[in-house]
Amino acid sequence: MTMIASPLTVSSVIGESSQQTVLPAQVSSDAPCPDRAQRSLRVLMFYDANSTYTSTVREYLESFRTHSHHDIYYASGVRNTPCQVDLGLFDVVVFHYSMRLTYPDFISLEVAEAMRAFDGFKVLYIQDEYEATATAQQWIRDLGFDVVYSVVPEPYLHQVYPPDAFPGVTFFSTLTGFVPDSLMDQVGGDADIKPMAQRHSRLAYRGRYLPYWYGQLAQEKMTIGIEMKRLCAERGVPVDIEWEDQYRIYGPNWYRFLKSSRAMLGTESGANIFDDHRHIQQRVTAALEARPDMTFEQARAEGLVPEEGPVKMNQISPKFFEAIACRTALVLFEGNYSGVLTPDVHYIPLKKDYSNVDTVLARLEDTEALEAMVDRAFTDVVASGRFGYKPFVRHFDQCLESRVTPVDRPRIITAVVGSETALPGPAPASVTMLPTLHDDYAVLCPMPMTQVLEIPRRPSVPKRKRTVVTLMVREIKRVVKRSLRPLYEWACDL
């Protein structure tokens, strides 16, 4: 295994698998990088358009367009989406983690075939690697990724991705999400954040049920809510704690929810049981069909759910970054939290047997101490910029610039085609390839929808319906007016 000494020195690896950890704190956004790329690289990022209803997914995707020095384009690539993009127009193709490689039939077959034929540089961002691990591993080999950004902690990367099984692939260990650039605008800034003494609710929490086969760590997401709601009710402590899907909150309402309480309850994310071929899931599902009232403890005692480990996937959740930015305190189960948070410095630790619950609740009444804790957390985690998307994307840029040499390709003109405003309901999510209008140009036309990120530099779309020809002509006029006068005059004659 080849170890790279510094995250700022990203060297090409041939014939071996390289693995290392890269956290945003380790990458300087102003650090120099190898000058292999003489111009901006053209990058196409495939993603699942139906996953962008959550802020975390959308912010992760948009961070590349915001911070990368290279030209980023987006296209949906899942299920039955046709691949109508010539990948030969791009230097790099990226799979976002919403392209769920843990499912054999989630990726569009046409996209998969195009990826196999693509001879450029390929990058994968992957999460939830404990689920159908063997399927994801096979996709990595089959599609020929050069670099994989994984959320498996660095000490365990070689166990999940044995170097001899992935020759020529470089693995980086990273986090599941970071502090969003737009977060402070969304939470309304300091003026919109109530002092602790004015927040009536002591604890806020939205958990969820996860199936037994994910193990104990996953079960904690629901049990912490159940137990703390019961304990607080017994003591007359006002809280807003729920764990059923009907109570989940999204978008700006989530930030308002965080600001409504003095502290947010939480656990580490992830699962420590790797179900390589979904055999554990199948056993548990069959047992629950026969015995619907079987508890998790019974399933584990009967050997249906194996012991956890040896790979430890415990990690920090992006929602903790959001809470800190909202100046909301954290009450968390004792844990490591990817080394980002320190107990009694950044959060109030809660023992997993709840034996210190009275001490924890008493600390929530000391508003002066809570204000000091949230200020420390904000300074160390948010204001420092160490865990933002900018250094995260900077590492991506450095990775490309040390490995990829750009070549001359047709220039891309972007335009929006299709409809009135964003349309409700399902609609095509692919990037559509139109005939080339000029020998040196190709045209990409994304379909605008509420769920879909559009290609950068799109023109504004009026509410009334526009025709394809009208939109294309206006886009051509805007893009080529200064540089290609003959083509501009041709467009004006239409």
N, C-alpha and C positions, 0 to 999 in steps of 0.2 A: 504494500500500500504506500503510495506516495503522499507524504504530508506536505502541505504548502505552509511555509513558515509564517506568513503574514497575510491577512485579508486584503492588504493593499498591493500585494505581489501575486497576481493571478497568472500563473504560467500555463502554457499549453501542456497537456498530458496526452501521450500517445502510448497505447498498449497497456495502460494500467488504469486502475480506478483510484481517484483522488478524493479524499473526504476531509472536510474541515467545517468549523463553525463560523458563521458570520452573523453578528448582531449589529444593529445600526450603530451602536456606540463605538464599534471598532472601525468604522469607515468615515473618513472625513469627506464632506461634500466638496471641499476645495482641494483635495489631494490630487496631485498629477497622476495621469494614467498613461500607459503606453500609447504612442501615437501611430498605431497600426492603421486606424481608420482615418483616411484623408478627408472624408466627407461624412455626413450623417448616414448611418445605416438605416435601411428601410426594414421595419419590424412589423410583422403581422401577428396579432395575438388572438387565438381562438378561445372562446369562452361559452358558457351556457347563458343565453339571454334570460331564461326563466329564473335565474338565481340572483338577479340584481335588485330584487325587492328588499333585500337586507342591506343596510348601510355599509356593513363591513365589506361585503363582496364588491359593491359598487366603488367604494373608496379605494380598495386595493387595486381594482382595474384602472381607475382614473389616475392613480398616482404615477403610473408610467407615462401617460400623456402629459401630466403636469411637470414632472421632474426630469424625465430622460432627455439627453441631448440628441437623441435619435428620433426619427419619424415613426410614430406608433399608429397602427391601424388595427381595427377590431372587426371580428366576424364570428358569428355563432357557428359552432361546429358539432352539434350534438344530434342524436337520434336520426330523423329522416332529412336533416338539412342537406341540400345539395351543395357540393363544393364548386361554386361558380367563379372562383378566384384562381388565376394562374399563379401558383406559388413561386414561379420563376421570376416574378416581379420583385421579390423580397430577398434581402440578405439573410434574414433571421425569421424563423417561425417559432412562436411561443405557445405552449398550452397553459392556460390559467388553471388553477386547482378546481374550478367549477366543471372542468372537463373530467368527470369522475372516472378515472382509470380503474377503479375497483369494480366496475361493472363491465362485462364483456361486450355488451351491446349498447352502451350509452353514447359512445362516440359515433358520429356519422361515418358510415362505411366509405362514402366518397371522400371525406376528409382524411380518413385513415389511409386510403389508397394514395391520395395526393401526397401525404406525409412520407410514405415509403419511397415515393419517386423523387421527392425533394432532396437535392444534393447540397443544400445550404446548411446553416448552423441551426440546431434545434435545442430549445430550452423548455424544461418542464417545471412548473410549480405544483407540488402535490401535498395533500393533507389527508387525514383519516387513514393513514397507512396500515393501521391495525386491522382494517376491514378488507377481506379478500386480498391479502397481501400478494399471493402468487399471481393473481390476475393483473395487478398493477405492475409487478415485476416483468411479466411477459410483455405487456404493452411497452414498457421502457425499452426492452430489447428489440421488439418487433418494429417499433417506429424509429429507432436509432437516435435517441436523444443524446446530445453531447454533454449537456449540463443539467443537473437535477437539483432544484431547491426543495429540500425536505424539512418537515417539522420533527423528524426523529432527532432527539438530542445527540450531539456529536459522539459521546462515548459509545453509543449503540448503533451508529450508522453501519459499521462493518458487519453487525449481526443481521441487520435487515437487508442490507445490500452487500453481500460478500464481494470483495474486489475481483476475485477470479471469475465471478459470474457476470460482471459488468465491465469488461475491458474497455478502456478508452473513455469511460464516463466519469465526469467530475461531480461529486456530491457536495453540496453546501447545506449545513444545518441552520435553519432560521426560525423566526417566530410565525405564529398564525396570523398576526395582524399588528398594526402599529397605531400611533397617534395620528388621526386624520388631520389634514391641513385645514379643512373647513370646520373642524369641531368647535373652535371658539366662536365663530360666527353663528353656528347653529345653536349653541347654548346661550347666546345672547350677550356674552362678555361678562365682566365682573359686575356691572350694574344690574344684571338680571339674576344674579345668584343671591339667594337669601342667606343671611347669617344663620348659624346653627340654631341659635335660640328661637328663631322664627319658624323653624321646620317642625311641624307637629309629629309626623311619623318618625319613629326611631330607626326602623329598618325597612328597606325596600328590596324586593327580590322577585325575579321571574325565572323559575327553573323549568324543567321539563322531564317527563318520563323517558327513560332510555331502556331498551330491551336488556334482559338479563345477560345475554352473551357478551355484552361489553364489559362486564365485571364490576367490582366494587367501586372503583374510581368513578365510573359513570353513574352508578346508583346514588352516589353522594349528592348529585345535582338535585335529586328529588327529596331524599331523606333529610337534608339540611333544612329545606323549606318546611317539610311536615313537622319536624321536631321543634324548630325555632318558633313556628307559628303557635304550636301548642304551648310551649314554655312561656312565650310572651303573653298569650291569652290568660294563662294561670296567674300571671303577675300583673295583669292590667296594663301592659306596655303597648302603646299604639304602633302597629306595623302594617305594611302593605305587602304581603307575601302570598304568592300563588305559584303553582307548578303545572297547571293544566294548559293545554294549547290555546284554549279559548281566551285566556288572559294574557297572551303574549302581546308585546307592544313593539311597533316598528316606526322608523322614520323620526321626525322631530318630536313626536310624542314620547319616544324613548328617553330623550334628553330631559324633557320636562318631568318625566317620571323620576329620573335620577336626582334631579334637583329638589324633589319634594320631600326627601327624607334626609336624616342626618347621616346615615350610613347605608351602604349596600352590602348585602350578604353574598358570600361567594365561596367557590371551591376551585381547585385546580381543574383544568380541562384535559380531555384526552381519555384514552382507555389503555389498559396494560395487558390486555389479552389479544394476541394476534391470531386471528381466525383465517389461516392461509387460504383455505378452500371453502369457507362457510360451513364446514362440518359441525362446528359448535352451534352455530345458528340453527342448522337443521335439526340437531338433537333437541335443543331447548324448545323450538317451535312445536315439534312433535309431542314432547312431554306436556306442554301447556295445552295442547288440543285435547289431550286425554285427561288432564287435571288442571282446569282453568284457575283454580284457587291456589296453586302451588306458589309459595313465596320464593324470593331470591335466596334466602338462607337455606331453604330446603333444596333448591336446585344446586346450590354449591355443595351442601352436605352430601348429596347423592352423586357428586362427581360430574354432573351435567355441565357445570361451569368450572373450568380448571383454575388452579392457583395462578395468581398474576405474576408477571415477570417472565424471563429475566430483564426484558427491555422495559424501561420506565419511561412512559410517554407523558408524565405529569408536566403541564406547562401553563403559562399565564394565558388568560383569555383577553382578547381585545377590549371587552367591555370594562375591564378594570382601568384601562387607559382613559376610557370615556368618563368613568366615574371620577377619576382624579381630575380631569379637565373641568368637570362640573363642580369641583371643590366639595365633593361628597366623600365622607370617610369610608373605609373598607373594614368589614368584619369578615374574616376569612378563616376557614379551616387551616390549621398549621400545615405548612408545606414550603416548597422551594420557589415556586412561581418563576421558573426559568432564570433565577438569580436576579430578577429585576426588583422585587419587593422584599423589604426587610421587616420582620415582625417588630412591633412596638415603635418602629420608626416611620413606616409607611402604612401599616395596617394594624388593627387590633386582632390578635390571634385567638381563635376559638378552638378549644380541644374537641376532638371528634367524639368523645363520650359526653360532651356538654357539661363537664364537671365544673367549669369556670364560667358558666352562663351568667351567674349573678354579678360577677366581677365585670364581665363584658358589658352588661346592661348598665351597670353603674358608671362605666367610663363614657357611655353615650349621653349621660346627664351632665358631664363636665364639658360644657360647650367651649370653654376657653382652651382646654387641652385638645379638643377635637379640631378647633381652628388651627392650632399650631401644627397638628399632625397633617392636616390636608395641605397646609402651606408647604411643609417639607416635601410631601409627596409630589405636589405640583412643581416645585422647583427642581427636584431631582429627576422626575420622569418626563414631564411635559415641557416645561420652560427650557430645560437643558438642550432639547432637540435630539437627545441621544436615541430616542425610540420613535422617531418620526419616519415618515415615508421617504423624505428626501435622501438621507444616507442609505436607506434600503435600496432605492432605485439607483443611487450612485454606484453601489456595488454591482448591480446589473450592468450598468454602462461600462464599468471597468472590465467586467468579465467579457463583454462583447469586444471591446476595443483591444484587448490583449490576444484575441483569438480569431477575429473575423476581419478579412480584408475586403472592402467594398468593391464591387465591379460595376461597370456601366450597365444600366438597365433602362427600359422605357420610363419616361416620367409619368407619374400618376396625377390625373386630375380628379378631384372629388366633387360629387354633387349629391343632392338629396332628391329622391324621386318618389312620387307616389301619391300622397294623400293630403287630406286637410291637415288638421293638427294631429298630435299623437292619438292613435286609434286605440280604443278599448278592445280587449279580447285578443285572441291569438292572431298572429300575422307572420309572414315570412321573416326570418331573422338573418338570412344569409346576406353576404355582400355580393351584389350582382355584377357580373362582368358584361359590359357592353362592347360592341365592336370598336376597334381602335379608329379614332378620327384622323390620326396623323401617324406617320411612321415612328415618331419619337414619343408618342403619348399613348397611354392606356387610361381607361375610365372606370372608376369604381363608384358604384351607387348604392349606398346603404338605405334600408327601409326604416324611416323614423318611427319608433314606438316608445311607449312609456318604459318598457322593460329593457330597451336596447341602447347601448352606448353607440353614438354615431361617430363616424370617422371625423377626425379633426378638420378644422377650417371649413365647416359646412356653412352654406349660406342660410339666412333666415328663411323660414317657410311661411308664407302668408296663409291665413285661415281658409281662403277659398281654394278650391281644387286647382292644381297646376298640372299641365301636361308634361310628359317626359321631354319633349322637344324644347319647350319654353325654358324649363329648368336647365337643361344641358347648354342651351345657347347662352343663357345668362351667366352660367358658371364659366364657360369658355371665354366670354368677354372679359370677365373679371381676372382670370388667371393669365391669359396670354396677351392681353392688350398691350403691355409694355414690351414684351419680348418677341412676340410673333405677330407682327403687323399683318402679314398676308392672311393668316388664319383668322385673325380678328375681323378683317374686312369680309372674309367669306361668311362668317357667322352673322354679321350685320345684314347681309343680303338675304338671309333665310326669312 
